[in-house]
Amino acid sequence: MKKRIGFVMLFILIASVIAAGCIGGETTPSTTTQPTETESPTESPTQTTSPTSSPTPTGPITLVVLTRHDVTIQVMAKKMFLQSDIAKQYNIKDVKFIKAPESLWPTYIEKGADVGWGGGPTLFDDLFKNNYLAPIEDQKILGLVGNQIQETLAGMPMIRKGDDGKIYWIAAALSSFGFTVNHDVLKRWNLPVPQKWEEIASETFAMDPPQMGIADPTRSTSNTRIYQIILQAFGWDEGWKILRLIAANSKIYDASDAVREAVIAGDIAVGNTIDFYGYTAMKLNPSCEYIIPKGQSIINGDPIALLANSQNKEAAQAFIYWVLTEGQKIWLDEKINRLPVNPDVFSTPEGQKRPDLKRAYESALKTQGIEFDDNAALATVTSMQLYFKATLVDANQELHRAWVALVKAYKEGKISEEKYNELKARLLEPIEFKDPDTGQMVTLTEEYAEKINDRLAKDSSFRDTLMQEWREAARQKYQSVLSEVQG
């Protein structure tokens, strides 16, 4: 018995020693060090110096980048970055791009995505407001701001600062907003070359098949920005009249690149586009031209940001630094044609081959734009997108049919000018709908849109109820106008 007890005690002692050795030998997770500045902040985008002098030792890293950029940009960025000295220094072996709709970004961020890149300031400001962004603290990146990257361009912010004074996103490219025209198709249909938003909202473009193309704002950040610009350029009430008429004249596409392709192919004469889609169209089809409505647009900074739950913050910021310097060459590719935010790239051999893009960059900086309130846009963005979706996308067939029939009846003398103006006003007046909470009939004023904005984003039952109310009210109104036109 004593021998057995002694054996058991010896076994326990040995097991304890082994366990202690295992616990004592466990690798302690390394602490992420804050990057330090090691080079001048005014270095050329061609240089590949990393943003930190000595990255924290780590195993192979795969960065996860949430993006709204298309596949062409993703493929080129991945290839160029993984060949860079920065990727090698930080042991970044792969970059996994996830192109997801805005609504899914929070889900991927919560799962630990590292970087958000592309999608416009409204998307990134919304992420910032909901604490999905982490402050950029890499001193090399911060050293670019005010030197190679200005805090404002053409009156618009190129960075987002929090109340704590820290920077949460930085523009990686510039964007303007307008429409791309196909001159051959305009001539075929005997249509004028539009220069203003209200021109594509006119009776001139009321035709079958539609020769104007726009995208669903719930699926396009660039078209969302265009609609926000129109609402601020004309005011909320008048802006919605312009938007209804543009939608009435349009074929609706699921994505903004589909609009671009339709213009290039000659399927439509005009399409809402962000600037680089317009420049690409001009490269692919000489009959295309990108037009910025004078005094009715803005210059945006298209952001890149460190995401809140990134487990690779040091490597993620190295990627951000690369995008803002050497990676600016991506925009110069003739398949991409974006305006860089860092003008030093035009001094590189690659940049000197794109004098056309440099001219476009310089022209964009001189754009006569509107005073755009980004906070006001953010406060109503969800309401605007869903209301547009319900009343102008889902009910587009009824709207288009009523508008074209009304214009045709007037031009053919079947209704008087007085009757035409009466029915047009009815078609364009705000939709009345029942408030789900009070049961009262209301309209979507800017104040009401701001009041329900956050709730629409979070309460699916409330959102579905309101969208159904909007959709049915819109269809009924459009059909009533059509019935009266047809007599």
BELWOLIN-V874565 format. One record per residue. N is the residue number from 1. RES is the residue in three letters. PSI is psi in degrees with one decimal (* if undefined). OMEGA is omega in whole degrees, 0 to 359 (NA if undefined). Layout:
# BELWOLIN-V874565
n=<N:N>
res=<RES:RES>
psi=<PSI:PSI>
omega=<OMEGA:OMEGA>
This chain:
# BELWOLIN-V874565
n=<1:2:3:4:5:6:7:8:9:10:11:12:13:14:15:16:17:18:19:20:21:22:23:24:25:26:27:28:29:30:31:32:33:34:35:36:37:38:39:40:41:42:43:44:45:46:47:48:49:50:51:52:53:54:55:56:57:58:59:60:61:62:63:64:65:66:67:68:69:70:71:72:73:74:75:76:77:78:79:80:81:82:83:84:85:86:87:88:89:90:91:92:93:94:95:96:97:98:99:100:101:102:103:104:105:106:107:108:109:110:111:112:113:114:115:116:117:118:119:120:121:122:123:124:125:126:127:128:129:130:131:132:133:134:135:136:137:138:139:140:141:142:143:144:145:146:147:148:149:150:151:152:153:154:155:156:157:158:159:160:161:162:163:164:165:166:167:168:169:170:171:172:173:174:175:176:177:178:179:180:181:182:183:184:185:186:187:188:189:190:191:192:193:194:195:196:197:198:199:200:201:202:203:204:205:206:207:208:209:210:211:212:213:214:215:216:217:218:219:220:221:222:223:224:225:226:227:228:229:230:231:232:233:234:235:236:237:238:239:240:241:242:243:244:245:246:247:248:249:250:251:252:253:254:255:256:257:258:259:260:261:262:263:264:265:266:267:268:269:270:271:272:273:274:275:276:277:278:279:280:281:282:283:284:285:286:287:288:289:290:291:292:293:294:295:296:297:298:299:300:301:302:303:304:305:306:307:308:309:310:311:312:313:314:315:316:317:318:319:320:321:322:323:324:325:326:327:328:329:330:331:332:333:334:335:336:337:338:339:340:341:342:343:344:345:346:347:348:349:350:351:352:353:354:355:356:357:358:359:360:361:362:363:364:365:366:367:368:369:370:371:372:373:374:375:376:377:378:379:380:381:382:383:384:385:386:387:388:389:390:391:392:393:394:395:396:397:398:399:400:401:402:403:404:405:406:407:408:409:410:411:412:413:414:415:416:417:418:419:420:421:422:423:424:425:426:427:428:429:430:431:432:433:434:435:436:437:438:439:440:441:442:443:444:445:446:447:448:449:450:451:452:453:454:455:456:457:458:459:460:461:462:463:464:465:466:467:468:469:470:471:472:473:474:475:476:477:478:479:480:481:482:483:484:485:486:487>
res=<MET:LYS:LYS:ARG:ILE:GLY:PHE:VAL:MET:LEU:PHE:ILE:LEU:ILE:ALA:SER:VAL:ILE:ALA:ALA:GLY:CYS:ILE:GLY:GLY:GLU:THR:THR:PRO:SER:THR:THR:THR:GLN:PRO:THR:GLU:THR:GLU:SER:PRO:THR:GLU:SER:PRO:THR:GLN:THR:THR:SER:PRO:THR:SER:SER:PRO:THR:PRO:THR:GLY:PRO:ILE:THR:LEU:VAL:VAL:LEU:THR:ARG:HIS:ASP:VAL:THR:ILE:GLN:VAL:MET:ALA:LYS:LYS:MET:PHE:LEU:GLN:SER:ASP:ILE:ALA:LYS:GLN:TYR:ASN:ILE:LYS:ASP:VAL:LYS:PHE:ILE:LYS:ALA:PRO:GLU:SER:LEU:TRP:PRO:THR:TYR:ILE:GLU:LYS:GLY:ALA:ASP:VAL:GLY:TRP:GLY:GLY:GLY:PRO:THR:LEU:PHE:ASP:ASP:LEU:PHE:LYS:ASN:ASN:TYR:LEU:ALA:PRO:ILE:GLU:ASP:GLN:LYS:ILE:LEU:GLY:LEU:VAL:GLY:ASN:GLN:ILE:GLN:GLU:THR:LEU:ALA:GLY:MET:PRO:MET:ILE:ARG:LYS:GLY:ASP:ASP:GLY:LYS:ILE:TYR:TRP:ILE:ALA:ALA:ALA:LEU:SER:SER:PHE:GLY:PHE:THR:VAL:ASN:HIS:ASP:VAL:LEU:LYS:ARG:TRP:ASN:LEU:PRO:VAL:PRO:GLN:LYS:TRP:GLU:GLU:ILE:ALA:SER:GLU:THR:PHE:ALA:MET:ASP:PRO:PRO:GLN:MET:GLY:ILE:ALA:ASP:PRO:THR:ARG:SER:THR:SER:ASN:THR:ARG:ILE:TYR:GLN:ILE:ILE:LEU:GLN:ALA:PHE:GLY:TRP:ASP:GLU:GLY:TRP:LYS:ILE:LEU:ARG:LEU:ILE:ALA:ALA:ASN:SER:LYS:ILE:TYR:ASP:ALA:SER:ASP:ALA:VAL:ARG:GLU:ALA:VAL:ILE:ALA:GLY:ASP:ILE:ALA:VAL:GLY:ASN:THR:ILE:ASP:PHE:TYR:GLY:TYR:THR:ALA:MET:LYS:LEU:ASN:PRO:SER:CYS:GLU:TYR:ILE:ILE:PRO:LYS:GLY:GLN:SER:ILE:ILE:ASN:GLY:ASP:PRO:ILE:ALA:LEU:LEU:ALA:ASN:SER:GLN:ASN:LYS:GLU:ALA:ALA:GLN:ALA:PHE:ILE:TYR:TRP:VAL:LEU:THR:GLU:GLY:GLN:LYS:ILE:TRP:LEU:ASP:GLU:LYS:ILE:ASN:ARG:LEU:PRO:VAL:ASN:PRO:ASP:VAL:PHE:SER:THR:PRO:GLU:GLY:GLN:LYS:ARG:PRO:ASP:LEU:LYS:ARG:ALA:TYR:GLU:SER:ALA:LEU:LYS:THR:GLN:GLY:ILE:GLU:PHE:ASP:ASP:ASN:ALA:ALA:LEU:ALA:THR:VAL:THR:SER:MET:GLN:LEU:TYR:PHE:LYS:ALA:THR:LEU:VAL:ASP:ALA:ASN:GLN:GLU:LEU:HIS:ARG:ALA:TRP:VAL:ALA:LEU:VAL:LYS:ALA:TYR:LYS:GLU:GLY:LYS:ILE:SER:GLU:GLU:LYS:TYR:ASN:GLU:LEU:LYS:ALA:ARG:LEU:LEU:GLU:PRO:ILE:GLU:PHE:LYS:ASP:PRO:ASP:THR:GLY:GLN:MET:VAL:THR:LEU:THR:GLU:GLU:TYR:ALA:GLU:LYS:ILE:ASN:ASP:ARG:LEU:ALA:LYS:ASP:SER:SER:PHE:ARG:ASP:THR:LEU:MET:GLN:GLU:TRP:ARG:GLU:ALA:ALA:ARG:GLN:LYS:TYR:GLN:SER:VAL:LEU:SER:GLU:VAL:GLN:GLY>
psi=<-45.4:-38.3:-39.8:-45.2:-43.0:-39.2:-42.0:-44.8:-40.8:-41.4:-44.4:-41.4:-45.2:-42.7:-39.4:-41.6:-43.0:-44.9:-43.8:-38.9:-39.4:-45.0:-45.4:-26.4:-0.1:133.2:124.7:129.5:132.8:146.1:130.9:121.8:150.5:134.9:149.8:150.3:129.1:-11.2:166.6:139.4:-0.5:25.6:161.0:149.4:-16.3:-17.5:149.4:19.2:135.3:159.9:-9.7:153.9:-32.1:93.5:149.9:129.2:135.7:165.6:179.3:136.3:136.7:115.1:138.3:120.0:115.0:136.1:158.6:1.0:152.1:175.3:-35.6:-45.6:-42.6:-48.4:-45.0:-42.6:-44.8:-46.3:-49.3:-43.4:-44.6:-18.7:-6.9:158.7:-33.2:-46.7:-41.6:-42.2:-34.1:7.2:36.0:110.7:-17.7:154.7:119.5:112.9:137.0:110.6:105.5:150.9:156.9:-39.6:-23.5:-6.3:-46.1:-37.4:-46.7:-34.5:-42.3:-26.1:-6.2:18.2:150.0:-43.8:141.4:131.3:111.4:139.4:-4.9:155.9:-29.3:-44.2:-47.9:-32.8:-35.5:-41.0:-41.3:-45.1:-33.0:18.0:33.9:-3.4:146.3:149.8:143.2:119.7:0.5:120.1:-28.0:-40.7:-47.7:-29.3:-19.1:-30.6:127.4:-12.8:-82.2:-28.4:118.4:151.3:-29.6:146.0:134.2:34.1:2.5:146.9:139.2:-0.1:163.0:117.1:142.0:175.3:-20.4:0.9:-2.6:155.5:130.4:-22.8:156.0:139.2:135.8:-15.0:166.5:151.7:139.5:170.8:133.9:-136.9:153.1:131.9:152.3:106.7:-34.3:-41.5:-37.0:-43.5:-39.2:-37.0:7.1:46.1:143.9:162.5:112.1:147.5:-11.6:158.2:-40.4:-18.4:-36.0:-4.1:13.1:171.1:-23.7:-34.1:12.9:95.8:161.9:131.3:158.4:140.1:10.5:144.0:136.1:167.8:151.7:122.6:-22.3:-6.8:4.3:114.7:-32.7:-40.8:-32.2:-45.1:-38.9:-44.8:-36.5:-39.6:-46.0:-41.6:-34.3:-30.3:-36.6:-8.3:155.1:-52.2:-49.9:-34.5:-39.8:-30.6:-43.1:-43.1:-39.0:-40.4:-37.4:-45.5:-38.6:-29.8:-1.0:156.5:133.9:130.7:154.9:-23.3:154.9:-31.8:-26.2:-34.4:-48.2:-48.4:-35.3:-37.3:-45.8:-42.6:-12.7:16.2:-29.5:163.0:-30.6:142.4:138.4:129.7:151.3:160.7:-45.6:-25.2:-37.7:-43.8:-37.8:-42.2:-40.4:-34.1:-39.2:-26.8:107.5:-16.2:-5.5:150.2:133.8:131.4:128.5:116.6:117.2:125.9:11.5:25.1:-173.1:166.3:125.5:150.6:128.3:114.5:162.0:144.5:154.7:129.9:149.3:-36.8:16.4:133.4:2.0:51.4:-38.3:-47.7:-37.2:-41.5:-28.1:-40.3:-43.9:-44.5:-42.9:-44.0:-36.3:-8.0:-96.2:-36.1:-9.9:-19.3:-20.9:-42.2:-19.7:-16.7:140.1:-12.6:-8.3:-57.0:45.2:158.5:122.0:155.1:-22.5:101.8:-12.8:-20.5:-24.4:-12.0:-8.9:162.1:-38.7:-39.8:-33.2:-14.2:-3.3:59.2:-27.9:-41.3:-33.0:-40.6:-41.4:-39.4:-48.9:-36.1:-40.4:-37.8:-21.2:5.4:129.4:97.8:-175.8:162.7:107.2:129.4:101.3:-33.1:-39.2:-38.6:-42.3:-34.2:-18.6:10.3:-43.6:-42.7:-44.8:-47.3:-46.0:-36.5:-42.9:-45.7:-47.8:-43.6:-23.3:-21.0:-58.4:-33.1:22.0:-36.5:-45.1:-39.7:-48.8:-44.5:-43.5:-44.0:-46.5:-40.5:-39.3:-47.4:-42.5:-42.8:-38.9:-44.6:-30.5:3.0:18.1:-21.0:154.9:165.9:-38.0:-44.0:-38.8:-48.1:-35.4:-47.2:-33.7:-43.4:-39.4:-40.0:-33.4:-9.2:155.2:144.7:132.8:136.4:162.9:125.9:124.0:-26.0:-44.0:-20.2:-0.6:153.1:128.1:174.8:164.0:80.6:167.4:-36.7:-42.5:-39.6:-40.0:-38.4:-39.8:-0.6:-54.1:-35.5:-38.6:-35.6:-26.7:-27.0:98.0:-35.1:-45.9:-43.4:-46.8:-38.9:-47.4:-42.4:-36.8:-41.6:-48.0:-45.7:-48.6:-39.7:-39.9:-46.9:-41.8:-41.5:-46.0:-41.1:-33.7:-38.5:-44.2:-43.7:-39.6:-36.0:-42.7:-10.1:*>
omega=<181:179:180:180:180:179:180:180:178:179:180:180:180:180:181:180:179:180:180:179:179:182:181:182:181:180:178:180:181:178:179:180:178:180:177:182:181:181:177:182:183:181:183:176:181:181:184:178:183:182:176:183:182:181:178:180:181:176:180:184:167:178:176:184:172:185:167:179:182:187:181:179:181:183:182:180:181:181:182:184:183:176:185:176:181:179:180:183:182:178:177:187:182:173:179:178:174:176:185:173:183:185:183:182:179:180:180:178:179:178:174:174:189:188:169:186:175:180:175:185:180:177:184:175:177:176:179:181:183:173:177:179:175:179:174:185:177:185:176:177:182:178:177:185:182:177:178:181:182:179:175:173:181:177:182:182:175:177:173:177:175:177:179:179:180:181:184:167:179:178:176:178:177:177:166:187:179:177:177:181:172:187:180:181:176:179:181:181:179:180:177:175:183:178:184:177:184:178:176:175:185:177:181:183:176:187:174:353:181:179:176:179:176:181:175:183:178:180:182:177:181:178:172:180:179:181:176:177:180:180:179:179:184:188:187:185:180:179:179:175:177:180:179:181:175:178:179:180:194:162:183:179:181:184:183:179:176:175:179:182:180:177:180:183:181:177:176:183:186:176:174:178:165:190:186:172:177:180:177:178:181:178:186:181:184:180:180:177:176:184:173:179:186:179:184:180:179:169:179:164:181:196:163:186:172:184:193:186:179:175:182:189:181:179:179:179:173:177:179:179:179:180:184:180:182:182:177:179:178:186:184:182:185:175:185:171:177:178:180:175:180:186:179:180:179:177:179:176:179:181:180:177:181:177:179:180:176:177:178:178:181:177:180:180:179:183:176:186:178:171:187:180:184:179:178:178:181:184:182:191:182:178:181:182:185:177:177:181:185:190:185:177:181:181:186:181:180:180:181:182:181:183:181:179:180:180:180:180:180:182:180:177:182:174:182:177:179:180:179:181:179:182:177:179:179:180:186:182:182:179:174:181:182:175:184:183:187:184:180:177:183:172:182:171:178:180:180:179:179:182:185:188:183:180:177:182:188:186:185:180:177:181:182:180:181:181:176:176:181:184:182:179:179:181:179:181:181:180:179:177:178:180:181:178:183:174:NA>
